[in-house]
Amino acid sequence: MYYIYHIPGIKIGCSTNAKRRVNDQGYSNFEILEEHNDIELAAKREIELQKEYGYQEDNVKTNYVQHYEFGKIGRANMTPGKGAKTQIRNKIGMFAYTKEERLALNTKTNIIRARISAEKRRRPVSAFDFKTGKHIADFPSIKDAAIKFNASTGNVGSVINGRRNHTKGYTFKYA
């Protein structure tokens, strides 16, 4: 739950624990203006309320982007020698994407990374008949061989590594 709180005459902020946040800032008198389950909606409403009450909105953008960015990429990925707030302010387009668009972008990126990683690990595999030892076919990877013979990749890998004698009537070796 995200709480939009108001410290009269000071600021409007957003936090999951408003009481602790206000105490950390050195204040004790505050009121809860709104509660939200969605961080996107809470961030937008916080900016709107700051404008409505006459407070500056820079703190909200900085805090929101800081929490979002640090949660996703961590401080380790920040450029050495530059202040974190400066880097956050310089990030372009963070508010230009909706939550769904960011999820789609992250998903596409992860799929591409997984494909590249899988390509690096691929090793050609040869399949042989278990009883006769006759060469059946060559495959670019364990996964391709498993699909062709309707076997699990784990079983094909176990045959290659010598933990199993055969699977589905076939043996496999790295080509």
Chimera marker file (.cmm) of the C-alpha trace (Angstrom):
<marker_set name="trace">
<marker id="1" x="0.000" y="0.000" z="0.000" r="1" g="1" b="0" radius="0.5"/>
<marker id="2" x="1.366" y="3.440" z="-0.952" r="1" g="1" b="0" radius="0.5"/>
<marker id="3" x="0.395" y="6.341" z="1.285" r="1" g="1" b="0" radius="0.5"/>
<marker id="4" x="0.437" y="9.939" z="0.135" r="1" g="1" b="0" radius="0.5"/>
<marker id="5" x="1.123" y="12.012" z="3.237" r="1" g="1" b="0" radius="0.5"/>
<marker id="6" x="1.094" y="15.740" z="3.931" r="1" g="1" b="0" radius="0.5"/>
<marker id="7" x="3.350" y="17.540" z="6.389" r="1" g="1" b="0" radius="0.5"/>
<marker id="8" x="1.494" y="20.879" z="6.702" r="1" g="1" b="0" radius="0.5"/>
<marker id="9" x="3.530" y="23.752" z="5.358" r="1" g="1" b="0" radius="0.5"/>
<marker id="10" x="6.459" y="21.494" z="4.435" r="1" g="1" b="0" radius="0.5"/>
<marker id="11" x="5.731" y="18.920" z="1.744" r="1" g="1" b="0" radius="0.5"/>
<marker id="12" x="3.622" y="16.150" z="0.280" r="1" g="1" b="0" radius="0.5"/>
<marker id="13" x="5.306" y="12.770" z="-0.071" r="1" g="1" b="0" radius="0.5"/>
<marker id="14" x="4.621" y="9.134" z="-0.813" r="1" g="1" b="0" radius="0.5"/>
<marker id="15" x="5.777" y="6.102" z="1.150" r="1" g="1" b="0" radius="0.5"/>
<marker id="16" x="4.798" y="2.565" z="2.055" r="1" g="1" b="0" radius="0.5"/>
<marker id="17" x="5.367" y="3.495" z="5.714" r="1" g="1" b="0" radius="0.5"/>
<marker id="18" x="4.391" y="7.149" z="6.087" r="1" g="1" b="0" radius="0.5"/>
<marker id="19" x="4.901" y="7.345" z="9.857" r="1" g="1" b="0" radius="0.5"/>
<marker id="20" x="8.481" y="6.057" z="9.666" r="1" g="1" b="0" radius="0.5"/>
<marker id="21" x="9.250" y="8.249" z="6.650" r="1" g="1" b="0" radius="0.5"/>
<marker id="22" x="7.965" y="11.396" z="8.368" r="1" g="1" b="0" radius="0.5"/>
<marker id="23" x="9.897" y="10.560" z="11.558" r="1" g="1" b="0" radius="0.5"/>
<marker id="24" x="13.062" y="9.938" z="9.501" r="1" g="1" b="0" radius="0.5"/>
<marker id="25" x="12.649" y="13.420" z="8.037" r="1" g="1" b="0" radius="0.5"/>
<marker id="26" x="12.456" y="14.879" z="11.547" r="1" g="1" b="0" radius="0.5"/>
<marker id="27" x="8.726" y="15.643" z="11.699" r="1" g="1" b="0" radius="0.5"/>
<marker id="28" x="5.877" y="14.209" z="13.727" r="1" g="1" b="0" radius="0.5"/>
<marker id="29" x="2.749" y="16.063" z="12.581" r="1" g="1" b="0" radius="0.5"/>
<marker id="30" x="1.328" y="14.704" z="9.300" r="1" g="1" b="0" radius="0.5"/>
<marker id="31" x="-1.882" y="13.549" z="7.653" r="1" g="1" b="0" radius="0.5"/>
<marker id="32" x="-2.620" y="10.789" z="5.146" r="1" g="1" b="0" radius="0.5"/>
<marker id="33" x="-4.251" y="12.246" z="2.048" r="1" g="1" b="0" radius="0.5"/>
<marker id="34" x="-4.689" y="9.117" z="-0.073" r="1" g="1" b="0" radius="0.5"/>
<marker id="35" x="-3.886" y="5.387" z="-0.222" r="1" g="1" b="0" radius="0.5"/>
<marker id="36" x="-3.089" y="3.482" z="-3.420" r="1" g="1" b="0" radius="0.5"/>
<marker id="37" x="-2.107" y="-0.059" z="-4.411" r="1" g="1" b="0" radius="0.5"/>
<marker id="38" x="-0.417" y="1.012" z="-7.655" r="1" g="1" b="0" radius="0.5"/>
<marker id="39" x="2.892" y="2.936" z="-7.512" r="1" g="1" b="0" radius="0.5"/>
<marker id="40" x="2.189" y="4.526" z="-10.904" r="1" g="1" b="0" radius="0.5"/>
<marker id="41" x="-1.101" y="5.988" z="-9.742" r="1" g="1" b="0" radius="0.5"/>
<marker id="42" x="0.379" y="7.043" z="-6.384" r="1" g="1" b="0" radius="0.5"/>
<marker id="43" x="3.269" y="8.860" z="-8.099" r="1" g="1" b="0" radius="0.5"/>
<marker id="44" x="0.917" y="10.705" z="-10.464" r="1" g="1" b="0" radius="0.5"/>
<marker id="45" x="-1.465" y="11.674" z="-7.654" r="1" g="1" b="0" radius="0.5"/>
<marker id="46" x="1.448" y="12.832" z="-5.501" r="1" g="1" b="0" radius="0.5"/>
<marker id="47" x="2.548" y="15.251" z="-8.235" r="1" g="1" b="0" radius="0.5"/>
<marker id="48" x="-1.009" y="16.463" z="-8.744" r="1" g="1" b="0" radius="0.5"/>
<marker id="49" x="-1.481" y="17.055" z="-5.001" r="1" g="1" b="0" radius="0.5"/>
<marker id="50" x="1.847" y="18.871" z="-4.750" r="1" g="1" b="0" radius="0.5"/>
<marker id="51" x="0.731" y="21.222" z="-7.508" r="1" g="1" b="0" radius="0.5"/>
<marker id="52" x="-2.670" y="21.634" z="-5.870" r="1" g="1" b="0" radius="0.5"/>
<marker id="53" x="-1.131" y="22.441" z="-2.458" r="1" g="1" b="0" radius="0.5"/>
<marker id="54" x="1.581" y="24.663" z="-3.986" r="1" g="1" b="0" radius="0.5"/>
<marker id="55" x="4.628" y="22.476" z="-3.305" r="1" g="1" b="0" radius="0.5"/>
<marker id="56" x="7.397" y="21.777" z="-5.813" r="1" g="1" b="0" radius="0.5"/>
<marker id="57" x="7.202" y="18.491" z="-7.696" r="1" g="1" b="0" radius="0.5"/>
<marker id="58" x="10.959" y="17.903" z="-8.233" r="1" g="1" b="0" radius="0.5"/>
<marker id="59" x="11.325" y="15.859" z="-5.030" r="1" g="1" b="0" radius="0.5"/>
<marker id="60" x="8.612" y="13.415" z="-6.029" r="1" g="1" b="0" radius="0.5"/>
<marker id="61" x="10.071" y="12.737" z="-9.451" r="1" g="1" b="0" radius="0.5"/>
<marker id="62" x="13.554" y="12.301" z="-8.018" r="1" g="1" b="0" radius="0.5"/>
<marker id="63" x="12.384" y="10.041" z="-5.205" r="1" g="1" b="0" radius="0.5"/>
<marker id="64" x="10.136" y="7.937" z="-7.422" r="1" g="1" b="0" radius="0.5"/>
<marker id="65" x="12.737" y="7.471" z="-10.141" r="1" g="1" b="0" radius="0.5"/>
<marker id="66" x="15.378" y="6.800" z="-7.495" r="1" g="1" b="0" radius="0.5"/>
<marker id="67" x="13.326" y="4.044" z="-5.885" r="1" g="1" b="0" radius="0.5"/>
<marker id="68" x="12.306" y="2.549" z="-9.219" r="1" g="1" b="0" radius="0.5"/>
<marker id="69" x="15.755" y="2.691" z="-10.784" r="1" g="1" b="0" radius="0.5"/>
<marker id="70" x="17.693" y="1.509" z="-7.749" r="1" g="1" b="0" radius="0.5"/>
<marker id="71" x="15.227" y="-1.346" z="-7.321" r="1" g="1" b="0" radius="0.5"/>
<marker id="72" x="15.816" y="-2.462" z="-10.900" r="1" g="1" b="0" radius="0.5"/>
<marker id="73" x="19.482" y="-1.772" z="-11.638" r="1" g="1" b="0" radius="0.5"/>
<marker id="74" x="21.064" y="-1.201" z="-8.252" r="1" g="1" b="0" radius="0.5"/>
<marker id="75" x="23.723" y="1.283" z="-7.290" r="1" g="1" b="0" radius="0.5"/>
<marker id="76" x="26.477" y="-0.942" z="-8.730" r="1" g="1" b="0" radius="0.5"/>
<marker id="77" x="25.439" y="-0.026" z="-12.275" r="1" g="1" b="0" radius="0.5"/>
<marker id="78" x="25.619" y="3.707" z="-11.664" r="1" g="1" b="0" radius="0.5"/>
<marker id="79" x="28.479" y="5.565" z="-13.351" r="1" g="1" b="0" radius="0.5"/>
<marker id="80" x="31.421" y="5.990" z="-10.961" r="1" g="1" b="0" radius="0.5"/>
<marker id="81" x="32.254" y="9.573" z="-10.052" r="1" g="1" b="0" radius="0.5"/>
<marker id="82" x="28.785" y="11.002" z="-10.643" r="1" g="1" b="0" radius="0.5"/>
<marker id="83" x="26.238" y="11.644" z="-7.944" r="1" g="1" b="0" radius="0.5"/>
<marker id="84" x="23.264" y="9.270" z="-7.906" r="1" g="1" b="0" radius="0.5"/>
<marker id="85" x="20.697" y="12.088" z="-7.980" r="1" g="1" b="0" radius="0.5"/>
<marker id="86" x="22.386" y="13.676" z="-10.985" r="1" g="1" b="0" radius="0.5"/>
<marker id="87" x="22.309" y="10.400" z="-12.856" r="1" g="1" b="0" radius="0.5"/>
<marker id="88" x="18.685" y="9.855" z="-11.963" r="1" g="1" b="0" radius="0.5"/>
<marker id="89" x="17.712" y="13.326" z="-13.168" r="1" g="1" b="0" radius="0.5"/>
<marker id="90" x="19.580" y="12.641" z="-16.409" r="1" g="1" b="0" radius="0.5"/>
<marker id="91" x="17.729" y="9.391" z="-17.092" r="1" g="1" b="0" radius="0.5"/>
<marker id="92" x="15.604" y="9.969" z="-20.152" r="1" g="1" b="0" radius="0.5"/>
<marker id="93" x="12.107" y="8.662" z="-20.673" r="1" g="1" b="0" radius="0.5"/>
<marker id="94" x="11.479" y="6.879" z="-17.382" r="1" g="1" b="0" radius="0.5"/>
<marker id="95" x="8.082" y="8.531" z="-17.059" r="1" g="1" b="0" radius="0.5"/>
<marker id="96" x="7.388" y="8.233" z="-20.787" r="1" g="1" b="0" radius="0.5"/>
<marker id="97" x="6.614" y="4.504" z="-20.434" r="1" g="1" b="0" radius="0.5"/>
<marker id="98" x="3.641" y="2.939" z="-18.710" r="1" g="1" b="0" radius="0.5"/>
<marker id="99" x="4.116" y="-0.016" z="-16.382" r="1" g="1" b="0" radius="0.5"/>
<marker id="100" x="2.963" y="-2.403" z="-19.128" r="1" g="1" b="0" radius="0.5"/>
<marker id="101" x="5.383" y="-0.914" z="-21.670" r="1" g="1" b="0" radius="0.5"/>
<marker id="102" x="8.305" y="-1.197" z="-19.217" r="1" g="1" b="0" radius="0.5"/>
<marker id="103" x="7.361" y="-4.823" z="-18.515" r="1" g="1" b="0" radius="0.5"/>
<marker id="104" x="7.225" y="-5.573" z="-22.242" r="1" g="1" b="0" radius="0.5"/>
<marker id="105" x="10.618" y="-3.915" z="-22.796" r="1" g="1" b="0" radius="0.5"/>
<marker id="106" x="12.168" y="-5.829" z="-19.896" r="1" g="1" b="0" radius="0.5"/>
<marker id="107" x="10.643" y="-9.098" z="-21.128" r="1" g="1" b="0" radius="0.5"/>
<marker id="108" x="11.962" y="-8.578" z="-24.665" r="1" g="1" b="0" radius="0.5"/>
<marker id="109" x="15.404" y="-7.726" z="-23.300" r="1" g="1" b="0" radius="0.5"/>
<marker id="110" x="15.475" y="-10.824" z="-21.107" r="1" g="1" b="0" radius="0.5"/>
<marker id="111" x="14.407" y="-13.062" z="-24.011" r="1" g="1" b="0" radius="0.5"/>
<marker id="112" x="17.174" y="-11.651" z="-26.198" r="1" g="1" b="0" radius="0.5"/>
<marker id="113" x="19.746" y="-12.121" z="-23.427" r="1" g="1" b="0" radius="0.5"/>
<marker id="114" x="18.594" y="-15.716" z="-22.864" r="1" g="1" b="0" radius="0.5"/>
<marker id="115" x="18.869" y="-16.499" z="-26.589" r="1" g="1" b="0" radius="0.5"/>
<marker id="116" x="22.378" y="-15.043" z="-26.797" r="1" g="1" b="0" radius="0.5"/>
<marker id="117" x="23.425" y="-16.994" z="-23.706" r="1" g="1" b="0" radius="0.5"/>
<marker id="118" x="21.936" y="-20.212" z="-25.095" r="1" g="1" b="0" radius="0.5"/>
<marker id="119" x="23.714" y="-19.712" z="-28.430" r="1" g="1" b="0" radius="0.5"/>
<marker id="120" x="27.052" y="-19.402" z="-26.634" r="1" g="1" b="0" radius="0.5"/>
<marker id="121" x="26.474" y="-22.686" z="-24.796" r="1" g="1" b="0" radius="0.5"/>
<marker id="122" x="25.225" y="-24.730" z="-27.777" r="1" g="1" b="0" radius="0.5"/>
<marker id="123" x="27.279" y="-27.760" z="-28.729" r="1" g="1" b="0" radius="0.5"/>
<marker id="124" x="26.536" y="-30.103" z="-31.645" r="1" g="1" b="0" radius="0.5"/>
<marker id="125" x="25.179" y="-33.534" z="-30.688" r="1" g="1" b="0" radius="0.5"/>
<marker id="126" x="25.159" y="-36.825" z="-32.595" r="1" g="1" b="0" radius="0.5"/>
<marker id="127" x="22.441" y="-39.456" z="-32.079" r="1" g="1" b="0" radius="0.5"/>
<marker id="128" x="23.004" y="-43.210" z="-32.375" r="1" g="1" b="0" radius="0.5"/>
<marker id="129" x="20.725" y="-46.254" z="-32.194" r="1" g="1" b="0" radius="0.5"/>
<marker id="130" x="21.271" y="-47.894" z="-28.787" r="1" g="1" b="0" radius="0.5"/>
<marker id="131" x="21.139" y="-51.526" z="-30.010" r="1" g="1" b="0" radius="0.5"/>
<marker id="132" x="23.030" y="-51.287" z="-33.306" r="1" g="1" b="0" radius="0.5"/>
<marker id="133" x="25.212" y="-48.235" z="-32.671" r="1" g="1" b="0" radius="0.5"/>
<marker id="134" x="24.239" y="-46.883" z="-36.106" r="1" g="1" b="0" radius="0.5"/>
<marker id="135" x="24.556" y="-43.101" z="-36.561" r="1" g="1" b="0" radius="0.5"/>
<marker id="136" x="21.096" y="-41.573" z="-36.892" r="1" g="1" b="0" radius="0.5"/>
<marker id="137" x="21.557" y="-37.812" z="-37.160" r="1" g="1" b="0" radius="0.5"/>
<marker id="138" x="23.484" y="-34.730" z="-36.034" r="1" g="1" b="0" radius="0.5"/>
<marker id="139" x="21.829" y="-31.835" z="-34.183" r="1" g="1" b="0" radius="0.5"/>
<marker id="140" x="23.009" y="-28.329" z="-33.345" r="1" g="1" b="0" radius="0.5"/>
<marker id="141" x="22.140" y="-28.756" z="-29.636" r="1" g="1" b="0" radius="0.5"/>
<marker id="142" x="20.840" y="-31.091" z="-26.939" r="1" g="1" b="0" radius="0.5"/>
<marker id="143" x="17.485" y="-29.331" z="-27.086" r="1" g="1" b="0" radius="0.5"/>
<marker id="144" x="17.084" y="-29.988" z="-30.809" r="1" g="1" b="0" radius="0.5"/>
<marker id="145" x="17.942" y="-33.674" z="-30.343" r="1" g="1" b="0" radius="0.5"/>
<marker id="146" x="15.491" y="-33.974" z="-27.445" r="1" g="1" b="0" radius="0.5"/>
<marker id="147" x="12.695" y="-32.423" z="-29.500" r="1" g="1" b="0" radius="0.5"/>
<marker id="148" x="13.325" y="-34.752" z="-32.447" r="1" g="1" b="0" radius="0.5"/>
<marker id="149" x="13.182" y="-37.915" z="-30.296" r="1" g="1" b="0" radius="0.5"/>
<marker id="150" x="10.489" y="-36.644" z="-27.892" r="1" g="1" b="0" radius="0.5"/>
<marker id="151" x="12.882" y="-36.952" z="-24.930" r="1" g="1" b="0" radius="0.5"/>
<marker id="152" x="13.733" y="-34.558" z="-22.144" r="1" g="1" b="0" radius="0.5"/>
<marker id="153" x="16.843" y="-32.405" z="-22.448" r="1" g="1" b="0" radius="0.5"/>
<marker id="154" x="17.902" y="-33.631" z="-19.001" r="1" g="1" b="0" radius="0.5"/>
<marker id="155" x="17.846" y="-37.262" z="-20.119" r="1" g="1" b="0" radius="0.5"/>
<marker id="156" x="19.753" y="-36.505" z="-23.325" r="1" g="1" b="0" radius="0.5"/>
<marker id="157" x="22.340" y="-34.599" z="-21.284" r="1" g="1" b="0" radius="0.5"/>
<marker id="158" x="22.585" y="-37.491" z="-18.823" r="1" g="1" b="0" radius="0.5"/>
<marker id="159" x="23.322" y="-39.916" z="-21.685" r="1" g="1" b="0" radius="0.5"/>
<marker id="160" x="26.005" y="-37.593" z="-23.049" r="1" g="1" b="0" radius="0.5"/>
<marker id="161" x="27.603" y="-37.231" z="-19.608" r="1" g="1" b="0" radius="0.5"/>
<marker id="162" x="27.506" y="-40.996" z="-18.943" r="1" g="1" b="0" radius="0.5"/>
<marker id="163" x="24.915" y="-41.003" z="-16.164" r="1" g="1" b="0" radius="0.5"/>
<marker id="164" x="22.486" y="-42.979" z="-18.354" r="1" g="1" b="0" radius="0.5"/>
<marker id="165" x="23.091" y="-45.627" z="-21.002" r="1" g="1" b="0" radius="0.5"/>
<marker id="166" x="20.289" y="-44.501" z="-23.314" r="1" g="1" b="0" radius="0.5"/>
<marker id="167" x="16.994" y="-42.679" z="-23.537" r="1" g="1" b="0" radius="0.5"/>
<marker id="168" x="14.093" y="-43.532" z="-25.863" r="1" g="1" b="0" radius="0.5"/>
<marker id="169" x="16.298" y="-46.189" z="-27.510" r="1" g="1" b="0" radius="0.5"/>
<marker id="170" x="19.064" y="-43.796" z="-28.506" r="1" g="1" b="0" radius="0.5"/>
<marker id="171" x="22.491" y="-42.787" z="-27.246" r="1" g="1" b="0" radius="0.5"/>
<marker id="172" x="23.989" y="-39.355" z="-27.726" r="1" g="1" b="0" radius="0.5"/>
<marker id="173" x="27.500" y="-37.917" z="-27.906" r="1" g="1" b="0" radius="0.5"/>
<marker id="174" x="28.914" y="-34.467" z="-28.492" r="1" g="1" b="0" radius="0.5"/>
<marker id="175" x="29.905" y="-34.244" z="-32.168" r="1" g="1" b="0" radius="0.5"/>
<link id1="1" id2="2" r="1" g="1" b="0" radius="0.2"/>
<link id1="2" id2="3" r="1" g="1" b="0" radius="0.2"/>
<link id1="3" id2="4" r="1" g="1" b="0" radius="0.2"/>
<link id1="4" id2="5" r="1" g="1" b="0" radius="0.2"/>
<link id1="5" id2="6" r="1" g="1" b="0" radius="0.2"/>
<link id1="6" id2="7" r="1" g="1" b="0" radius="0.2"/>
<link id1="7" id2="8" r="1" g="1" b="0" radius="0.2"/>
<link id1="8" id2="9" r="1" g="1" b="0" radius="0.2"/>
<link id1="9" id2="10" r="1" g="1" b="0" radius="0.2"/>
<link id1="10" id2="11" r="1" g="1" b="0" radius="0.2"/>
<link id1="11" id2="12" r="1" g="1" b="0" radius="0.2"/>
<link id1="12" id2="13" r="1" g="1" b="0" radius="0.2"/>
<link id1="13" id2="14" r="1" g="1" b="0" radius="0.2"/>
<link id1="14" id2="15" r="1" g="1" b="0" radius="0.2"/>
<link id1="15" id2="16" r="1" g="1" b="0" radius="0.2"/>
<link id1="16" id2="17" r="1" g="1" b="0" radius="0.2"/>
<link id1="17" id2="18" r="1" g="1" b="0" radius="0.2"/>
<link id1="18" id2="19" r="1" g="1" b="0" radius="0.2"/>
<link id1="19" id2="20" r="1" g="1" b="0" radius="0.2"/>
<link id1="20" id2="21" r="1" g="1" b="0" radius="0.2"/>
<link id1="21" id2="22" r="1" g="1" b="0" radius="0.2"/>
<link id1="22" id2="23" r="1" g="1" b="0" radius="0.2"/>
<link id1="23" id2="24" r="1" g="1" b="0" radius="0.2"/>
<link id1="24" id2="25" r="1" g="1" b="0" radius="0.2"/>
<link id1="25" id2="26" r="1" g="1" b="0" radius="0.2"/>
<link id1="26" id2="27" r="1" g="1" b="0" radius="0.2"/>
<link id1="27" id2="28" r="1" g="1" b="0" radius="0.2"/>
<link id1="28" id2="29" r="1" g="1" b="0" radius="0.2"/>
<link id1="29" id2="30" r="1" g="1" b="0" radius="0.2"/>
<link id1="30" id2="31" r="1" g="1" b="0" radius="0.2"/>
<link id1="31" id2="32" r="1" g="1" b="0" radius="0.2"/>
<link id1="32" id2="33" r="1" g="1" b="0" radius="0.2"/>
<link id1="33" id2="34" r="1" g="1" b="0" radius="0.2"/>
<link id1="34" id2="35" r="1" g="1" b="0" radius="0.2"/>
<link id1="35" id2="36" r="1" g="1" b="0" radius="0.2"/>
<link id1="36" id2="37" r="1" g="1" b="0" radius="0.2"/>
<link id1="37" id2="38" r="1" g="1" b="0" radius="0.2"/>
<link id1="38" id2="39" r="1" g="1" b="0" radius="0.2"/>
<link id1="39" id2="40" r="1" g="1" b="0" radius="0.2"/>
<link id1="40" id2="41" r="1" g="1" b="0" radius="0.2"/>
<link id1="41" id2="42" r="1" g="1" b="0" radius="0.2"/>
<link id1="42" id2="43" r="1" g="1" b="0" radius="0.2"/>
<link id1="43" id2="44" r="1" g="1" b="0" radius="0.2"/>
<link id1="44" id2="45" r="1" g="1" b="0" radius="0.2"/>
<link id1="45" id2="46" r="1" g="1" b="0" radius="0.2"/>
<link id1="46" id2="47" r="1" g="1" b="0" radius="0.2"/>
<link id1="47" id2="48" r="1" g="1" b="0" radius="0.2"/>
<link id1="48" id2="49" r="1" g="1" b="0" radius="0.2"/>
<link id1="49" id2="50" r="1" g="1" b="0" radius="0.2"/>
<link id1="50" id2="51" r="1" g="1" b="0" radius="0.2"/>
<link id1="51" id2="52" r="1" g="1" b="0" radius="0.2"/>
<link id1="52" id2="53" r="1" g="1" b="0" radius="0.2"/>
<link id1="53" id2="54" r="1" g="1" b="0" radius="0.2"/>
<link id1="54" id2="55" r="1" g="1" b="0" radius="0.2"/>
<link id1="55" id2="56" r="1" g="1" b="0" radius="0.2"/>
<link id1="56" id2="57" r="1" g="1" b="0" radius="0.2"/>
<link id1="57" id2="58" r="1" g="1" b="0" radius="0.2"/>
<link id1="58" id2="59" r="1" g="1" b="0" radius="0.2"/>
<link id1="59" id2="60" r="1" g="1" b="0" radius="0.2"/>
<link id1="60" id2="61" r="1" g="1" b="0" radius="0.2"/>
<link id1="61" id2="62" r="1" g="1" b="0" radius="0.2"/>
<link id1="62" id2="63" r="1" g="1" b="0" radius="0.2"/>
<link id1="63" id2="64" r="1" g="1" b="0" radius="0.2"/>
<link id1="64" id2="65" r="1" g="1" b="0" radius="0.2"/>
<link id1="65" id2="66" r="1" g="1" b="0" radius="0.2"/>
<link id1="66" id2="67" r="1" g="1" b="0" radius="0.2"/>
<link id1="67" id2="68" r="1" g="1" b="0" radius="0.2"/>
<link id1="68" id2="69" r="1" g="1" b="0" radius="0.2"/>
<link id1="69" id2="70" r="1" g="1" b="0" radius="0.2"/>
<link id1="70" id2="71" r="1" g="1" b="0" radius="0.2"/>
<link id1="71" id2="72" r="1" g="1" b="0" radius="0.2"/>
<link id1="72" id2="73" r="1" g="1" b="0" radius="0.2"/>
<link id1="73" id2="74" r="1" g="1" b="0" radius="0.2"/>
<link id1="74" id2="75" r="1" g="1" b="0" radius="0.2"/>
<link id1="75" id2="76" r="1" g="1" b="0" radius="0.2"/>
<link id1="76" id2="77" r="1" g="1" b="0" radius="0.2"/>
<link id1="77" id2="78" r="1" g="1" b="0" radius="0.2"/>
<link id1="78" id2="79" r="1" g="1" b="0" radius="0.2"/>
<link id1="79" id2="80" r="1" g="1" b="0" radius="0.2"/>
<link id1="80" id2="81" r="1" g="1" b="0" radius="0.2"/>
<link id1="81" id2="82" r="1" g="1" b="0" radius="0.2"/>
<link id1="82" id2="83" r="1" g="1" b="0" radius="0.2"/>
<link id1="83" id2="84" r="1" g="1" b="0" radius="0.2"/>
<link id1="84" id2="85" r="1" g="1" b="0" radius="0.2"/>
<link id1="85" id2="86" r="1" g="1" b="0" radius="0.2"/>
<link id1="86" id2="87" r="1" g="1" b="0" radius="0.2"/>
<link id1="87" id2="88" r="1" g="1" b="0" radius="0.2"/>
<link id1="88" id2="89" r="1" g="1" b="0" radius="0.2"/>
<link id1="89" id2="90" r="1" g="1" b="0" radius="0.2"/>
<link id1="90" id2="91" r="1" g="1" b="0" radius="0.2"/>
<link id1="91" id2="92" r="1" g="1" b="0" radius="0.2"/>
<link id1="92" id2="93" r="1" g="1" b="0" radius="0.2"/>
<link id1="93" id2="94" r="1" g="1" b="0" radius="0.2"/>
<link id1="94" id2="95" r="1" g="1" b="0" radius="0.2"/>
<link id1="95" id2="96" r="1" g="1" b="0" radius="0.2"/>
<link id1="96" id2="97" r="1" g="1" b="0" radius="0.2"/>
<link id1="97" id2="98" r="1" g="1" b="0" radius="0.2"/>
<link id1="98" id2="99" r="1" g="1" b="0" radius="0.2"/>
<link id1="99" id2="100" r="1" g="1" b="0" radius="0.2"/>
<link id1="100" id2="101" r="1" g="1" b="0" radius="0.2"/>
<link id1="101" id2="102" r="1" g="1" b="0" radius="0.2"/>
<link id1="102" id2="103" r="1" g="1" b="0" radius="0.2"/>
<link id1="103" id2="104" r="1" g="1" b="0" radius="0.2"/>
<link id1="104" id2="105" r="1" g="1" b="0" radius="0.2"/>
<link id1="105" id2="106" r="1" g="1" b="0" radius="0.2"/>
<link id1="106" id2="107" r="1" g="1" b="0" radius="0.2"/>
<link id1="107" id2="108" r="1" g="1" b="0" radius="0.2"/>
<link id1="108" id2="109" r="1" g="1" b="0" radius="0.2"/>
<link id1="109" id2="110" r="1" g="1" b="0" radius="0.2"/>
<link id1="110" id2="111" r="1" g="1" b="0" radius="0.2"/>
<link id1="111" id2="112" r="1" g="1" b="0" radius="0.2"/>
<link id1="112" id2="113" r="1" g="1" b="0" radius="0.2"/>
<link id1="113" id2="114" r="1" g="1" b="0" radius="0.2"/>
<link id1="114" id2="115" r="1" g="1" b="0" radius="0.2"/>
<link id1="115" id2="116" r="1" g="1" b="0" radius="0.2"/>
<link id1="116" id2="117" r="1" g="1" b="0" radius="0.2"/>
<link id1="117" id2="118" r="1" g="1" b="0" radius="0.2"/>
<link id1="118" id2="119" r="1" g="1" b="0" radius="0.2"/>
<link id1="119" id2="120" r="1" g="1" b="0" radius="0.2"/>
<link id1="120" id2="121" r="1" g="1" b="0" radius="0.2"/>
<link id1="121" id2="122" r="1" g="1" b="0" radius="0.2"/>
<link id1="122" id2="123" r="1" g="1" b="0" radius="0.2"/>
<link id1="123" id2="124" r="1" g="1" b="0" radius="0.2"/>
<link id1="124" id2="125" r="1" g="1" b="0" radius="0.2"/>
<link id1="125" id2="126" r="1" g="1" b="0" radius="0.2"/>
<link id1="126" id2="127" r="1" g="1" b="0" radius="0.2"/>
<link id1="127" id2="128" r="1" g="1" b="0" radius="0.2"/>
<link id1="128" id2="129" r="1" g="1" b="0" radius="0.2"/>
<link id1="129" id2="130" r="1" g="1" b="0" radius="0.2"/>
<link id1="130" id2="131" r="1" g="1" b="0" radius="0.2"/>
<link id1="131" id2="132" r="1" g="1" b="0" radius="0.2"/>
<link id1="132" id2="133" r="1" g="1" b="0" radius="0.2"/>
<link id1="133" id2="134" r="1" g="1" b="0" radius="0.2"/>
<link id1="134" id2="135" r="1" g="1" b="0" radius="0.2"/>
<link id1="135" id2="136" r="1" g="1" b="0" radius="0.2"/>
<link id1="136" id2="137" r="1" g="1" b="0" radius="0.2"/>
<link id1="137" id2="138" r="1" g="1" b="0" radius="0.2"/>
<link id1="138" id2="139" r="1" g="1" b="0" radius="0.2"/>
<link id1="139" id2="140" r="1" g="1" b="0" radius="0.2"/>
<link id1="140" id2="141" r="1" g="1" b="0" radius="0.2"/>
<link id1="141" id2="142" r="1" g="1" b="0" radius="0.2"/>
<link id1="142" id2="143" r="1" g="1" b="0" radius="0.2"/>
<link id1="143" id2="144" r="1" g="1" b="0" radius="0.2"/>
<link id1="144" id2="145" r="1" g="1" b="0" radius="0.2"/>
<link id1="145" id2="146" r="1" g="1" b="0" radius="0.2"/>
<link id1="146" id2="147" r="1" g="1" b="0" radius="0.2"/>
<link id1="147" id2="148" r="1" g="1" b="0" radius="0.2"/>
<link id1="148" id2="149" r="1" g="1" b="0" radius="0.2"/>
<link id1="149" id2="150" r="1" g="1" b="0" radius="0.2"/>
<link id1="150" id2="151" r="1" g="1" b="0" radius="0.2"/>
<link id1="151" id2="152" r="1" g="1" b="0" radius="0.2"/>
<link id1="152" id2="153" r="1" g="1" b="0" radius="0.2"/>
<link id1="153" id2="154" r="1" g="1" b="0" radius="0.2"/>
<link id1="154" id2="155" r="1" g="1" b="0" radius="0.2"/>
<link id1="155" id2="156" r="1" g="1" b="0" radius="0.2"/>
<link id1="156" id2="157" r="1" g="1" b="0" radius="0.2"/>
<link id1="157" id2="158" r="1" g="1" b="0" radius="0.2"/>
<link id1="158" id2="159" r="1" g="1" b="0" radius="0.2"/>
<link id1="159" id2="160" r="1" g="1" b="0" radius="0.2"/>
<link id1="160" id2="161" r="1" g="1" b="0" radius="0.2"/>
<link id1="161" id2="162" r="1" g="1" b="0" radius="0.2"/>
<link id1="162" id2="163" r="1" g="1" b="0" radius="0.2"/>
<link id1="163" id2="164" r="1" g="1" b="0" radius="0.2"/>
<link id1="164" id2="165" r="1" g="1" b="0" radius="0.2"/>
<link id1="165" id2="166" r="1" g="1" b="0" radius="0.2"/>
<link id1="166" id2="167" r="1" g="1" b="0" radius="0.2"/>
<link id1="167" id2="168" r="1" g="1" b="0" radius="0.2"/>
<link id1="168" id2="169" r="1" g="1" b="0" radius="0.2"/>
<link id1="169" id2="170" r="1" g="1" b="0" radius="0.2"/>
<link id1="170" id2="171" r="1" g="1" b="0" radius="0.2"/>
<link id1="171" id2="172" r="1" g="1" b="0" radius="0.2"/>
<link id1="172" id2="173" r="1" g="1" b="0" radius="0.2"/>
<link id1="173" id2="174" r="1" g="1" b="0" radius="0.2"/>
<link id1="174" id2="175" r="1" g="1" b="0" radius="0.2"/>
</marker_set>
